[in-house]
């Protein structure tokens, strides 16, 4: 897959919308921007951004960005720096998790009216359950 080909992202999003998709999560780097453009043109779906908060990094799509799945590399990098400073650094692989703040979902921003209090409470509980180990991810 070419992670820079926005036209392919556009074509795939159009195909998914033609099949009835109303939310698309284009996990393909910049290809996702092509998907967002197609969604914005059609106006009949929402996008979930990837890697960063798309409302902040691609504000031209804020009206169709439901949320974003974020890699919070700043948090994991800071944790490594702090471990070096306090003498606990051991090296190895650092994996961002909900527990260590290395991943998260972005705020709902302008589309918060689409998320009921009940749904937000359910999402908060799922996050808590993942962190506590009551929901085990494979």
C-alpha positions in Angstrom: 0.0 0.0 0.0 1.3 3.5 -0.9 0.6 5.5 2.3 0.9 8.8 0.4 -1.6 8.2 -2.4 -4.6 10.3 -1.4 -6.4 9.4 -4.6 -6.6 5.8 -3.4 -7.9 7.0 -0.1 -10.6 9.0 -1.9 -11.6 6.0 -4.1 -11.8 3.6 -1.2 -13.9 6.1 0.8 -16.3 6.5 -2.1 -16.6 2.8 -2.5 -17.3 2.4 1.3 -19.9 5.2 1.2 -21.5 3.6 -1.8 -21.8 0.4 0.3 -23.5 2.4 3.1 -20.7 3.2 5.4 -21.4 6.2 7.6 -18.2 6.3 9.6 -14.8 5.6 8.0 -11.5 5.1 9.9 -8.8 5.3 7.2 -5.7 3.9 9.0 -3.3 4.7 6.2 -1.3 7.9 7.0 -1.9 10.7 4.5 -4.1 8.4 2.4 -6.7 9.2 5.0 -6.8 12.8 3.9 -8.1 11.7 0.5 -10.8 9.7 2.3 -11.7 12.8 4.3 -11.9 14.9 1.2 -14.3 12.5 -0.4 -16.4 12.3 2.8 -16.6 16.1 3.0 -17.6 16.3 -0.6 -20.4 13.8 -0.2 -21.5 15.0 3.2 -23.1 11.7 4.2 -20.5 10.2 6.5 -17.9 11.0 9.2 -14.2 10.3 9.5 -12.3 9.1 12.5 -8.8 10.5 12.2 -5.6 8.6 12.9 -2.3 9.3 14.7 -3.2 12.8 15.8 -6.2 14.9 16.6 -7.4 15.8 13.0 -9.4 18.7 14.2 -6.1 20.3 15.1 -3.9 19.0 12.3 -6.4 19.1 9.5 -9.0 21.6 10.6 -10.4 21.8 7.1 -12.1 18.5 7.9 -13.3 19.4 11.4 -17.0 19.4 10.4 -16.8 15.7 9.5 -14.2 14.5 12.0 -16.0 12.6 14.6 -12.9 11.9 16.7 -9.4 10.7 16.2 -7.4 7.7 17.4 -4.2 9.3 18.7 -0.7 8.0 19.2 0.5 10.3 22.0 4.2 9.9 21.4 4.9 13.0 23.4 3.6 11.1 26.5 5.7 8.0 25.9 8.8 10.0 25.0 8.4 12.1 28.1 8.2 8.9 30.2 11.4 7.6 28.7 13.1 11.0 29.4 11.9 10.9 33.0 13.2 7.3 33.4 16.6 8.4 32.2 16.6 11.4 34.6 15.5 9.3 37.6 17.8 6.4 36.8 15.2 3.8 36.0 15.7 3.6 32.3 16.1 0.0 31.1 15.9 0.4 27.3 13.8 -1.8 25.1 10.5 -1.2 23.4 8.0 1.3 24.6 4.3 0.6 23.8 1.7 3.3 24.2 -1.3 2.2 26.1 -4.4 3.8 27.6 -2.8 3.2 31.0 0.5 5.0 30.3 -1.2 7.7 28.2 0.4 6.7 25.0 -2.9 6.3 23.1 -6.3 7.9 23.4 -9.2 9.2 21.4 -9.5 12.9 20.7 -12.4 15.1 22.0 -15.6 15.2 20.0 -15.0 18.9 19.3 -17.8 20.4 17.1 -19.6 17.0 16.9 -20.1 16.5 20.6 -23.8 16.9 20.1 -23.8 13.5 18.3 -22.5 11.7 21.5 -25.1 11.2 24.2 -24.2 11.3 27.9 -25.0 7.6 28.1 -22.6 6.8 25.2 -19.8 8.9 26.8 -20.3 7.1 30.1 -20.1 3.8 28.4 -16.9 4.8 26.6 -15.4 6.1 29.8 -16.3 2.7 31.5 -14.7 0.8 28.6 -11.5 2.8 28.9 -11.4 2.2 32.7 -12.0 -1.5 32.2 -9.2 -1.8 29.7 -6.8 0.0 32.0 -7.9 -2.2 35.0 -7.5 -5.4 32.9 -11.2 -6.3 33.1 -11.2 -6.1 29.3 -8.2 -7.8 27.8 -7.0 -6.7 24.4 -5.2 -9.2 22.2 
